Amino acid sequence: MYSKNATVKETKRYIYREDGFLIQKTKIANGKKGSNYFQYDDFGNLTKKITTRETNSYTYEYDKHNNWLKRSKYKGGQLKTITIRETGQTHTFYSKKLELLNLRQTI
């Protein structure tokens, strides 16, 4: 992307595996660099996304039909949110409520 005076404003770089899956996306804008790294399971489902600029990472869990049911977001290595998909609904639980969520899952 170029600015009004024709200088480069933003650069993006994508790296793919041989089978076509995106494994790295890097963006440089305003002198700052951020990258996303992607990992997949044997079925091609995204299982982990790591964002270096914000030090966020995500893990995913899928059902037998390859629909993601649960996404956990970590910031700085600490669990921050869990998002659960149910039929027709999506629920997001934030760090203060995670203890309650974990209790419900073990019952």
Biopython code that builds the backbone (N, CA, C, O; Angstrom):
import numpy as np
from Bio.PDB.StructureBuilder import StructureBuilder

atoms = [
    (1, "MET", "N", (0.849, -1.158, 0.000)),
    (1, "MET", "CA", (0.000, 0.000, 0.000)),
    (1, "MET", "C", (0.904, 1.232, 0.000)),
    (1, "MET", "O", (1.922, 1.270, 0.691)),
    (2, "TYR", "N", (0.517, 2.229, -0.780)),
    (2, "TYR", "CA", (1.321, 3.439, -0.903)),
    (2, "TYR", "C", (0.597, 4.639, -0.305)),
    (2, "TYR", "O", (-0.632, 4.698, -0.311)),
    (3, "SER", "N", (1.367, 5.593, 0.211)),
    (3, "SER", "CA", (0.798, 6.830, 0.741)),
    (3, "SER", "C", (0.597, 7.814, -0.404)),
    (3, "SER", "O", (0.904, 7.503, -1.554)),
    (4, "LYS", "N", (0.086, 8.992, -0.092)),
    (4, "LYS", "CA", (-0.172, 10.012, -1.114)),
    (4, "LYS", "C", (1.088, 10.445, -1.837)),
    (4, "LYS", "O", (1.028, 10.787, -3.018)),
    (5, "ASN", "N", (2.235, 10.440, -1.155)),
    (5, "ASN", "CA", (3.480, 10.866, -1.801)),
    (5, "ASN", "C", (4.251, 9.682, -2.395)),
    (5, "ASN", "O", (5.458, 9.774, -2.617)),
    (6, "ALA", "N", (3.557, 8.578, -2.648)),
    (6, "ALA", "CA", (4.087, 7.397, -3.341)),
    (6, "ALA", "C", (5.173, 6.656, -2.561)),
    (6, "ALA", "O", (5.993, 5.959, -3.159)),
    (7, "THR", "N", (5.188, 6.798, -1.248)),
    (7, "THR", "CA", (6.103, 5.983, -0.449)),
    (7, "THR", "C", (5.332, 4.770, 0.081)),
    (7, "THR", "O", (4.109, 4.801, 0.210)),
    (8, "VAL", "N", (6.062, 3.721, 0.378)),
    (8, "VAL", "CA", (5.417, 2.507, 0.874)),
    (8, "VAL", "C", (4.873, 2.765, 2.277)),
    (8, "VAL", "O", (5.612, 3.141, 3.187)),
    (9, "LYS", "N", (3.578, 2.557, 2.430)),
    (9, "LYS", "CA", (2.905, 2.784, 3.707)),
    (9, "LYS", "C", (2.776, 1.482, 4.501)),
    (9, "LYS", "O", (2.826, 1.479, 5.731)),
    (10, "GLU", "N", (2.611, 0.385, 3.774)),
    (10, "GLU", "CA", (2.357, -0.890, 4.422)),
    (10, "GLU", "C", (2.829, -2.023, 3.515)),
    (10, "GLU", "O", (2.643, -1.977, 2.299)),
    (11, "THR", "N", (3.437, -3.032, 4.115)),
    (11, "THR", "CA", (3.889, -4.206, 3.374)),
    (11, "THR", "C", (3.331, -5.448, 4.047)),
    (11, "THR", "O", (3.366, -5.561, 5.272)),
    (12, "LYS", "N", (2.814, -6.384, 3.249)),
    (12, "LYS", "CA", (2.315, -7.654, 3.780)),
    (12, "LYS", "C", (3.029, -8.794, 3.070)),
    (12, "LYS", "O", (3.292, -8.730, 1.869)),
    (13, "ARG", "N", (3.337, -9.837, 3.831)),
    (13, "ARG", "CA", (4.001, -11.012, 3.267)),
    (13, "ARG", "C", (3.281, -12.258, 3.773)),
    (13, "ARG", "O", (2.980, -12.374, 4.961)),
    (14, "TYR", "N", (3.009, -13.184, 2.861)),
    (14, "TYR", "CA", (2.308, -14.415, 3.193)),
    (14, "TYR", "C", (3.190, -15.605, 2.849)),
    (14, "TYR", "O", (3.817, -15.625, 1.790)),
    (15, "ILE", "N", (3.244, -16.600, 3.734)),
    (15, "ILE", "CA", (3.995, -17.828, 3.485)),
    (15, "ILE", "C", (3.021, -18.997, 3.632)),
    (15, "ILE", "O", (2.282, -19.095, 4.611)),
    (16, "TYR", "N", (3.043, -19.881, 2.630)),
    (16, "TYR", "CA", (2.129, -21.017, 2.592)),
    (16, "TYR", "C", (2.895, -22.335, 2.611)),
    (16, "TYR", "O", (4.034, -22.407, 2.150)),
    (17, "ARG", "N", (2.264, -23.372, 3.145)),
    (17, "ARG", "CA", (2.808, -24.721, 3.041)),
    (17, "ARG", "C", (2.622, -25.209, 1.608)),
    (17, "ARG", "O", (1.912, -24.582, 0.822)),
    (18, "GLU", "N", (3.257, -26.320, 1.270)),
    (18, "GLU", "CA", (3.121, -26.886, -0.070)),
    (18, "GLU", "C", (1.677, -27.241, -0.404)),
    (18, "GLU", "O", (1.284, -27.186, -1.569)),
    (19, "ASP", "N", (0.883, -27.603, 0.600)),
    (19, "ASP", "CA", (-0.517, -27.973, 0.361)),
    (19, "ASP", "C", (-1.461, -26.770, 0.349)),
    (19, "ASP", "O", (-2.679, -26.941, 0.298)),
    (20, "GLY", "N", (-0.911, -25.557, 0.394)),
    (20, "GLY", "CA", (-1.714, -24.348, 0.243)),
    (20, "GLY", "C", (-2.182, -23.688, 1.523)),
    (20, "GLY", "O", (-2.829, -22.642, 1.465)),
    (21, "PHE", "N", (-1.880, -24.258, 2.671)),
    (21, "PHE", "CA", (-2.313, -23.658, 3.931)),
    (21, "PHE", "C", (-1.383, -22.520, 4.339)),
    (21, "PHE", "O", (-0.160, -22.646, 4.275)),
    (22, "LEU", "N", (-1.982, -21.413, 4.757)),
    (22, "LEU", "CA", (-1.225, -20.259, 5.240)),
    (22, "LEU", "C", (-0.553, -20.615, 6.561)),
    (22, "LEU", "O", (-1.214, -21.083, 7.488)),
    (23, "ILE", "N", (0.770, -20.393, 6.652)),
    (23, "ILE", "CA", (1.467, -20.680, 7.907)),
    (23, "ILE", "C", (2.039, -19.424, 8.559)),
    (23, "ILE", "O", (2.313, -19.418, 9.759)),
    (24, "GLN", "N", (2.224, -18.348, 7.765)),
    (24, "GLN", "CA", (2.725, -17.104, 8.350)),
    (24, "GLN", "C", (2.209, -15.919, 7.549)),
    (24, "GLN", "O", (2.196, -15.933, 6.319)),
    (25, "LYS", "N", (1.785, -14.892, 8.279)),
    (25, "LYS", "CA", (1.371, -13.628, 7.663)),
    (25, "LYS", "C", (2.092, -12.521, 8.420)),
    (25, "LYS", "O", (1.961, -12.410, 9.639)),
    (26, "THR", "N", (2.849, -11.706, 7.704)),
    (26, "THR", "CA", (3.607, -10.620, 8.328)),
    (26, "THR", "C", (3.166, -9.296, 7.729)),
    (26, "THR", "O", (2.989, -9.179, 6.516)),
    (27, "LYS", "N", (2.992, -8.301, 8.589)),
    (27, "LYS", "CA", (2.597, -6.960, 8.159)),
    (27, "LYS", "C", (3.568, -5.963, 8.769)),
    (27, "LYS", "O", (3.846, -5.996, 9.968)),
    (28, "ILE", "N", (4.081, -5.074, 7.922)),
    (28, "ILE", "CA", (4.939, -3.986, 8.384)),
    (28, "ILE", "C", (4.236, -2.687, 8.018)),
    (28, "ILE", "O", (3.960, -2.436, 6.845)),
    (29, "ALA", "N", (3.949, -1.868, 9.012)),
    (29, "ALA", "CA", (3.269, -0.588, 8.796)),
    (29, "ALA", "C", (3.768, 0.411, 9.830)),
    (29, "ALA", "O", (3.887, 0.093, 11.014)),
    (30, "ASN", "N", (4.053, 1.604, 9.372)),
    (30, "ASN", "CA", (4.511, 2.674, 10.263)),
    (30, "ASN", "C", (5.710, 2.248, 11.107)),
    (30, "ASN", "O", (5.820, 2.631, 12.272)),
    (31, "GLY", "N", (6.597, 1.464, 10.526)),
    (31, "GLY", "CA", (7.801, 1.037, 11.220)),
    (31, "GLY", "C", (7.600, -0.076, 12.233)),
    (31, "GLY", "O", (8.547, -0.454, 12.923)),
    (32, "LYS", "N", (6.388, -0.609, 12.339)),
    (32, "LYS", "CA", (6.103, -1.696, 13.277)),
    (32, "LYS", "C", (5.832, -2.979, 12.502)),
    (32, "LYS", "O", (5.192, -2.967, 11.450)),
    (33, "LYS", "N", (6.334, -4.084, 13.045)),
    (33, "LYS", "CA", (6.178, -5.379, 12.394)),
    (33, "LYS", "C", (5.374, -6.304, 13.292)),
    (33, "LYS", "O", (5.631, -6.405, 14.492)),
    (34, "GLY", "N", (4.414, -6.966, 12.706)),
    (34, "GLY", "CA", (3.630, -7.960, 13.425)),
    (34, "GLY", "C", (3.453, -9.187, 12.560)),
    (34, "GLY", "O", (3.263, -9.079, 11.349)),
    (35, "SER", "N", (3.513, -10.346, 13.173)),
    (35, "SER", "CA", (3.350, -11.591, 12.428)),
    (35, "SER", "C", (2.309, -12.475, 13.088)),
    (35, "SER", "O", (2.128, -12.458, 14.306)),
    (36, "ASN", "N", (1.635, -13.240, 12.258)),
    (36, "ASN", "CA", (0.726, -14.284, 12.711)),
    (36, "ASN", "C", (1.269, -15.608, 12.210)),
    (36, "ASN", "O", (1.681, -15.721, 11.055)),
    (37, "TYR", "N", (1.269, -16.617, 13.085)),
    (37, "TYR", "CA", (1.698, -17.964, 12.720)),
    (37, "TYR", "C", (0.509, -18.893, 12.916)),
    (37, "TYR", "O", (-0.216, -18.784, 13.904)),
    (38, "PHE", "N", (0.312, -19.809, 11.966)),
    (38, "PHE", "CA", (-0.859, -20.672, 11.971)),
    (38, "PHE", "C", (-0.446, -22.140, 11.987)),
    (38, "PHE", "O", (0.487, -22.537, 11.288)),
    (39, "GLN", "N", (-1.156, -22.956, 12.800)),
    (39, "GLN", "CA", (-0.933, -24.401, 12.841)),
    (39, "GLN", "C", (-2.261, -25.101, 12.588)),
    (39, "GLN", "O", (-3.317, -24.606, 12.981)),
    (40, "TYR", "N", (-2.203, -26.254, 11.930)),
    (40, "TYR", "CA", (-3.399, -26.987, 11.524)),
    (40, "TYR", "C", (-3.313, -28.440, 11.974)),
    (40, "TYR", "O", (-2.224, -28.980, 12.169)),
    (41, "ASP", "N", (-4.486, -29.069, 12.137)),
    (41, "ASP", "CA", (-4.501, -30.501, 12.434)),
    (41, "ASP", "C", (-4.465, -31.293, 11.129)),
    (41, "ASP", "O", (-4.346, -30.711, 10.051)),
    (42, "ASP", "N", (-4.567, -32.616, 11.224)),
    (42, "ASP", "CA", (-4.489, -33.478, 10.040)),
    (42, "ASP", "C", (-5.656, -33.293, 9.079)),
    (42, "ASP", "O", (-5.573, -33.711, 7.924)),
    (43, "PHE", "N", (-6.743, -32.674, 9.537)),
    (43, "PHE", "CA", (-7.909, -32.448, 8.698)),
    (43, "PHE", "C", (-7.911, -31.060, 8.065)),
    (43, "PHE", "O", (-8.841, -30.713, 7.337)),
    (44, "GLY", "N", (-6.880, -30.265, 8.335)),
    (44, "GLY", "CA", (-6.797, -28.918, 7.789)),
    (44, "GLY", "C", (-7.497, -27.868, 8.625)),
    (44, "GLY", "O", (-7.649, -26.731, 8.178)),
    (45, "ASN", "N", (-7.926, -28.217, 9.825)),
    (45, "ASN", "CA", (-8.564, -27.255, 10.725)),
    (45, "ASN", "C", (-7.500, -26.434, 11.436)),
    (45, "ASN", "O", (-6.492, -26.970, 11.896)),
    (46, "LEU", "N", (-7.728, -25.145, 11.520)),
    (46, "LEU", "CA", (-6.832, -24.278, 12.275)),
    (46, "LEU", "C", (-6.884, -24.681, 13.743)),
    (46, "LEU", "O", (-7.960, -24.695, 14.343)),
    (47, "THR", "N", (-5.732, -25.008, 14.330)),
    (47, "THR", "CA", (-5.699, -25.412, 15.738)),
    (47, "THR", "C", (-5.005, -24.388, 16.615)),
    (47, "THR", "O", (-5.240, -24.345, 17.823)),
    (48, "LYS", "N", (-4.154, -23.564, 16.023)),
    (48, "LYS", "CA", (-3.446, -22.569, 16.818)),
    (48, "LYS", "C", (-3.065, -21.383, 15.947)),
    (48, "LYS", "O", (-2.623, -21.545, 14.810)),
    (49, "LYS", "N", (-3.245, -20.186, 16.500)),
    (49, "LYS", "CA", (-2.830, -18.946, 15.844)),
    (49, "LYS", "C", (-2.044, -18.155, 16.874)),
    (49, "LYS", "O", (-2.528, -17.906, 17.978)),
    (50, "ILE", "N", (-0.834, -17.762, 16.512)),
    (50, "ILE", "CA", (0.008, -16.976, 17.410)),
    (50, "ILE", "C", (0.231, -15.615, 16.774)),
    (50, "ILE", "O", (0.644, -15.528, 15.617)),
    (51, "THR", "N", (-0.038, -14.553, 17.520)),
    (51, "THR", "CA", (0.152, -13.187, 17.053)),
    (51, "THR", "C", (1.313, -12.594, 17.827)),
    (51, "THR", "O", (1.211, -12.391, 19.037)),
    (52, "THR", "N", (2.419, -12.312, 17.145)),
    (52, "THR", "CA", (3.623, -11.865, 17.844)),
    (52, "THR", "C", (3.536, -10.429, 18.324)),
    (52, "THR", "O", (4.052, -10.109, 19.395)),
    (53, "ARG", "N", (2.905, -9.568, 17.570)),
    (53, "ARG", "CA", (2.856, -8.154, 17.950)),
    (53, "ARG", "C", (2.144, -7.966, 19.289)),
    (53, "ARG", "O", (2.566, -7.160, 20.118)),
    (54, "GLU", "N", (1.086, -8.701, 19.485)),
    (54, "GLU", "CA", (0.303, -8.574, 20.712)),
    (54, "GLU", "C", (0.569, -9.726, 21.679)),
    (54, "GLU", "O", (-0.027, -9.781, 22.755)),
    (55, "THR", "N", (1.440, -10.628, 21.312)),
    (55, "THR", "CA", (1.725, -11.858, 22.060)),
    (55, "THR", "C", (0.447, -12.610, 22.435)),
    (55, "THR", "O", (0.321, -13.136, 23.541)),
    (56, "ASN", "N", (-0.495, -12.648, 21.493)),
    (56, "ASN", "CA", (-1.713, -13.432, 21.667)),
    (56, "ASN", "C", (-1.542, -14.772, 20.978)),
    (56, "ASN", "O", (-0.857, -14.874, 19.960)),
    (57, "SER", "N", (-2.165, -15.792, 21.533)),
    (57, "SER", "CA", (-2.237, -17.069, 20.836)),
    (57, "SER", "C", (-3.626, -17.644, 21.063)),
    (57, "SER", "O", (-4.293, -17.324, 22.046)),
    (58, "TYR", "N", (-4.044, -18.487, 20.147)),
    (58, "TYR", "CA", (-5.370, -19.083, 20.184)),
    (58, "TYR", "C", (-5.242, -20.584, 19.997)),
    (58, "TYR", "O", (-4.393, -21.044, 19.232)),
    (59, "THR", "N", (-6.075, -21.354, 20.687)),
    (59, "THR", "CA", (-6.184, -22.780, 20.423)),
    (59, "THR", "C", (-7.646, -23.080, 20.112)),
    (59, "THR", "O", (-8.550, -22.419, 20.624)),
    (60, "TYR", "N", (-7.865, -24.080, 19.271)),
    (60, "TYR", "CA", (-9.209, -24.428, 18.816)),
    (60, "TYR", "C", (-9.493, -25.895, 19.085)),
    (60, "TYR", "O", (-8.589, -26.730, 19.061)),
    (61, "GLU", "N", (-10.773, -26.203, 19.344)),
    (61, "GLU", "CA", (-11.245, -27.580, 19.457)),
    (61, "GLU", "C", (-12.411, -27.745, 18.495)),
    (61, "GLU", "O", (-13.232, -26.841, 18.345)),
    (62, "TYR", "N", (-12.483, -28.919, 17.833)),
    (62, "TYR", "CA", (-13.461, -29.169, 16.780)),
    (62, "TYR", "C", (-14.339, -30.367, 17.110)),
    (62, "TYR", "O", (-13.961, -31.233, 17.898)),
    (63, "ASP", "N", (-15.532, -30.404, 16.488)),
    (63, "ASP", "CA", (-16.381, -31.586, 16.600)),
    (63, "ASP", "C", (-16.036, -32.560, 15.473)),
    (63, "ASP", "O", (-15.123, -32.303, 14.689)),
    (64, "LYS", "N", (-16.758, -33.670, 15.390)),
    (64, "LYS", "CA", (-16.457, -34.692, 14.384)),
    (64, "LYS", "C", (-16.775, -34.238, 12.962)),
    (64, "LYS", "O", (-16.395, -34.910, 12.004)),
    (65, "HIS", "N", (-17.467, -33.101, 12.811)),
    (65, "HIS", "CA", (-17.784, -32.557, 11.488)),
    (65, "HIS", "C", (-16.850, -31.405, 11.113)),
    (65, "HIS", "O", (-17.097, -30.690, 10.142)),
    (66, "ASN", "N", (-15.778, -31.231, 11.887)),
    (66, "ASN", "CA", (-14.770, -30.186, 11.670)),
    (66, "ASN", "C", (-15.299, -28.767, 11.854)),
    (66, "ASN", "O", (-14.785, -27.831, 11.242)),
    (67, "ASN", "N", (-16.316, -28.600, 12.687)),
    (67, "ASN", "CA", (-16.788, -27.274, 13.082)),
    (67, "ASN", "C", (-16.094, -26.920, 14.390)),
    (67, "ASN", "O", (-16.069, -27.729, 15.317)),
    (68, "TRP", "N", (-15.525, -25.707, 14.471)),
    (68, "TRP", "CA", (-14.875, -25.389, 15.742)),
    (68, "TRP", "C", (-15.930, -25.098, 16.789)),
    (68, "TRP", "O", (-16.901, -24.382, 16.547)),
    (69, "LEU", "N", (-15.709, -25.674, 17.957)),
    (69, "LEU", "CA", (-16.637, -25.555, 19.074)),
    (69, "LEU", "C", (-16.109, -24.663, 20.181)),
    (69, "LEU", "O", (-16.878, -24.019, 20.895)),
    (70, "LYS", "N", (-14.788, -24.631, 20.318)),
    (70, "LYS", "CA", (-14.197, -23.884, 21.426)),
    (70, "LYS", "C", (-12.912, -23.212, 20.960)),
    (70, "LYS", "O", (-12.066, -23.831, 20.315)),
    (71, "ARG", "N", (-12.784, -21.922, 21.303)),
    (71, "ARG", "CA", (-11.552, -21.176, 21.016)),
    (71, "ARG", "C", (-11.078, -20.550, 22.320)),
    (71, "ARG", "O", (-11.827, -19.842, 22.994)),
    (72, "SER", "N", (-9.827, -20.821, 22.662)),
    (72, "SER", "CA", (-9.225, -20.241, 23.867)),
    (72, "SER", "C", (-8.200, -19.205, 23.442)),
    (72, "SER", "O", (-7.356, -19.475, 22.588)),
    (73, "LYS", "N", (-8.272, -18.016, 24.037)),
    (73, "LYS", "CA", (-7.335, -16.937, 23.716)),
    (73, "LYS", "C", (-6.405, -16.733, 24.902)),
    (73, "LYS", "O", (-6.843, -16.604, 26.045)),
    (74, "TYR", "N", (-5.112, -16.706, 24.604)),
    (74, "TYR", "CA", (-4.081, -16.476, 25.609)),
    (74, "TYR", "C", (-3.354, -15.185, 25.287)),
    (74, "TYR", "O", (-3.063, -14.912, 24.122)),
    (75, "LYS", "N", (-3.062, -14.397, 26.289)),
    (75, "LYS", "CA", (-2.263, -13.183, 26.112)),
    (75, "LYS", "C", (-1.110, -13.262, 27.100)),
    (75, "LYS", "O", (-1.315, -13.375, 28.308)),
    (76, "GLY", "N", (0.101, -13.201, 26.567)),
    (76, "GLY", "CA", (1.268, -13.327, 27.427)),
    (76, "GLY", "C", (1.308, -14.656, 28.159)),
    (76, "GLY", "O", (1.842, -14.742, 29.265)),
    (77, "GLY", "N", (0.746, -15.694, 27.551)),
    (77, "GLY", "CA", (0.750, -17.022, 28.147)),
    (77, "GLY", "C", (-0.383, -17.288, 29.120)),
    (77, "GLY", "O", (-0.518, -18.408, 29.612)),
    (78, "GLN", "N", (-1.211, -16.272, 29.413)),
    (78, "GLN", "CA", (-2.316, -16.447, 30.358)),
    (78, "GLN", "C", (-3.637, -16.517, 29.611)),
    (78, "GLN", "O", (-3.881, -15.746, 28.683)),
    (79, "LEU", "N", (-4.484, -17.444, 30.023)),
    (79, "LEU", "CA", (-5.794, -17.605, 29.420)),
    (79, "LEU", "C", (-6.645, -16.372, 29.693)),
    (79, "LEU", "O", (-6.834, -15.982, 30.845)),
    (80, "LYS", "N", (-7.162, -15.757, 28.621)),
    (80, "LYS", "CA", (-7.959, -14.533, 28.769)),
    (80, "LYS", "C", (-9.429, -14.752, 28.449)),
    (80, "LYS", "O", (-10.296, -14.268, 29.178)),
    (81, "THR", "N", (-9.725, -15.474, 27.371)),
    (81, "THR", "CA", (-11.124, -15.725, 27.020)),
    (81, "THR", "C", (-11.285, -17.131, 26.473)),
    (81, "THR", "O", (-10.359, -17.711, 25.906)),
    (82, "ILE", "N", (-12.474, -17.658, 26.657)),
    (82, "ILE", "CA", (-12.880, -18.900, 26.018)),
    (82, "ILE", "C", (-14.179, -18.600, 25.290)),
    (82, "ILE", "O", (-15.127, -18.091, 25.887)),
    (83, "THR", "N", (-14.223, -18.911, 24.013)),
    (83, "THR", "CA", (-15.432, -18.730, 23.222)),
    (83, "THR", "C", (-15.960, -20.110, 22.861)),
    (83, "THR", "O", (-15.232, -20.936, 22.310)),
    (84, "ILE", "N", (-17.229, -20.356, 23.173)),
    (84, "ILE", "CA", (-17.860, -21.645, 22.913)),
    (84, "ILE", "C", (-19.015, -21.433, 21.947)),
    (84, "ILE", "O", (-19.864, -20.565, 22.147)),
    (85, "ARG", "N", (-19.028, -22.248, 20.891)),
    (85, "ARG", "CA", (-20.129, -22.217, 19.930)),
    (85, "ARG", "C", (-21.098, -23.341, 20.248)),
    (85, "ARG", "O", (-20.702, -24.490, 20.443)),
    (86, "GLU", "N", (-22.371, -22.988, 20.296)),
    (86, "GLU", "CA", (-23.440, -23.967, 20.424)),
    (86, "GLU", "C", (-24.381, -23.726, 19.263)),
    (86, "GLU", "O", (-24.240, -22.727, 18.559)),
    (87, "THR", "N", (-25.321, -24.598, 19.048)),
    (87, "THR", "CA", (-26.245, -24.464, 17.929)),
    (87, "THR", "C", (-26.897, -23.086, 17.928)),
    (87, "THR", "O", (-27.692, -22.761, 18.810)),
    (88, "GLY", "N", (-26.550, -22.284, 16.931)),
    (88, "GLY", "CA", (-27.145, -20.969, 16.767)),
    (88, "GLY", "C", (-26.654, -19.897, 17.720)),
    (88, "GLY", "O", (-27.131, -18.764, 17.651)),
    (89, "GLN", "N", (-25.721, -20.209, 18.606)),
    (89, "GLN", "CA", (-25.263, -19.232, 19.587)),
    (89, "GLN", "C", (-23.756, -19.315, 19.770)),
    (89, "GLN", "O", (-23.153, -20.373, 19.584)),
    (90, "THR", "N", (-23.157, -18.195, 20.134)),
    (90, "THR", "CA", (-21.745, -18.158, 20.502)),
    (90, "THR", "C", (-21.641, -17.469, 21.855)),
    (90, "THR", "O", (-22.196, -16.387, 22.049)),
    (91, "HIS", "N", (-20.934, -18.092, 22.791)),
    (91, "HIS", "CA", (-20.752, -17.540, 24.131)),
    (91, "HIS", "C", (-19.273, -17.266, 24.350)),
    (91, "HIS", "O", (-18.435, -18.117, 24.054)),
    (92, "THR", "N", (-18.946, -16.087, 24.866)),
    (92, "THR", "CA", (-17.566, -15.765, 25.199)),
    (92, "THR", "C", (-17.474, -15.519, 26.699)),
    (92, "THR", "O", (-18.250, -14.750, 27.266)),
    (93, "PHE", "N", (-16.514, -16.182, 27.331)),
    (93, "PHE", "CA", (-16.276, -16.040, 28.760)),
    (93, "PHE", "C", (-14.943, -15.338, 28.947)),
    (93, "PHE", "O", (-13.955, -15.698, 28.306)),
    (94, "TYR", "N", (-14.906, -14.340, 29.817)),
    (94, "TYR", "CA", (-13.696, -13.560, 30.045)),
    (94, "TYR", "C", (-12.980, -14.042, 31.296)),
    (94, "TYR", "O", (-13.554, -14.771, 32.105)),
    (95, "SER", "N", (-11.731, -13.636, 31.452)),
    (95, "SER", "CA", (-10.841, -14.205, 32.472)),
    (95, "SER", "C", (-11.454, -14.265, 33.870)),
    (95, "SER", "O", (-11.198, -15.231, 34.590)),
    (96, "LYS", "N", (-12.236, -13.297, 34.282)),
    (96, "LYS", "CA", (-12.808, -13.314, 35.630)),
    (96, "LYS", "C", (-13.864, -14.408, 35.777)),
    (96, "LYS", "O", (-14.151, -14.846, 36.892)),
    (97, "LYS", "N", (-14.443, -14.850, 34.664)),
    (97, "LYS", "CA", (-15.492, -15.858, 34.714)),
    (97, "LYS", "C", (-14.981, -17.246, 34.353)),
    (97, "LYS", "O", (-15.762, -18.198, 34.346)),
    (98, "LEU", "N", (-13.712, -17.387, 34.058)),
    (98, "LEU", "CA", (-13.190, -18.674, 33.604)),
    (98, "LEU", "C", (-13.268, -19.749, 34.679)),
    (98, "LEU", "O", (-13.472, -20.918, 34.354)),
    (99, "GLU", "N", (-13.113, -19.391, 35.941)),
    (99, "GLU", "CA", (-13.209, -20.391, 37.002)),
    (99, "GLU", "C", (-14.594, -21.019, 37.016)),
    (99, "GLU", "O", (-14.723, -22.230, 37.197)),
    (100, "LEU", "N", (-15.627, -20.215, 36.827)),
    (100, "LEU", "CA", (-16.994, -20.718, 36.767)),
    (100, "LEU", "C", (-17.152, -21.641, 35.564)),
    (100, "LEU", "O", (-17.779, -22.695, 35.675)),
    (101, "LEU", "N", (-16.597, -21.263, 34.421)),
    (101, "LEU", "CA", (-16.682, -22.082, 33.216)),
    (101, "LEU", "C", (-16.006, -23.431, 33.440)),
    (101, "LEU", "O", (-16.571, -24.466, 33.088)),
    (102, "ASN", "N", (-14.821, -23.438, 34.013)),
    (102, "ASN", "CA", (-14.102, -24.684, 34.261)),
    (102, "ASN", "C", (-14.871, -25.577, 35.230)),
    (102, "ASN", "O", (-14.868, -26.799, 35.080)),
    (103, "LEU", "N", (-15.520, -24.987, 36.210)),
    (103, "LEU", "CA", (-16.317, -25.750, 37.156)),
    (103, "LEU", "C", (-17.481, -26.424, 36.436)),
    (103, "LEU", "O", (-17.770, -27.595, 36.682)),
    (104, "ARG", "N", (-18.151, -25.687, 35.545)),
    (104, "ARG", "CA", (-19.280, -26.241, 34.818)),
    (104, "ARG", "C", (-18.859, -27.383, 33.897)),
    (104, "ARG", "O", (-19.609, -28.344, 33.723)),
    (105, "GLN", "N", (-17.680, -27.290, 33.313)),
    (105, "GLN", "CA", (-17.234, -28.325, 32.389)),
    (105, "GLN", "C", (-16.901, -29.625, 33.111)),
    (105, "GLN", "O", (-16.993, -30.693, 32.506)),
    (106, "THR", "N", (-16.524, -29.571, 34.364)),
    (106, "THR", "CA", (-16.126, -30.782, 35.081)),
    (106, "THR", "C", (-17.308, -31.493, 35.724)),
    (106, "THR", "O", (-17.174, -32.633, 36.169)),
    (107, "ILE", "N", (-18.445, -30.850, 35.778)),
    (107, "ILE", "CA", (-19.635, -31.462, 36.415)),
    (107, "ILE", "C", (-20.276, -32.459, 35.474)),
    (107, "ILE", "O", (-21.282, -33.077, 35.822)),
]
sb = StructureBuilder()
sb.init_structure("model")
sb.init_model(0)
sb.init_chain("A")
sb.init_seg("    ")
for serial, (resi, resn, name, xyz) in enumerate(atoms, 1):
    if name == "N":
        sb.init_residue(resn, " ", resi, " ")
    sb.init_atom(name, np.array(xyz, "f"), 0.0, 1.0, " ", f" {name:<3s}", serial, name[0])
structure = sb.get_structure()
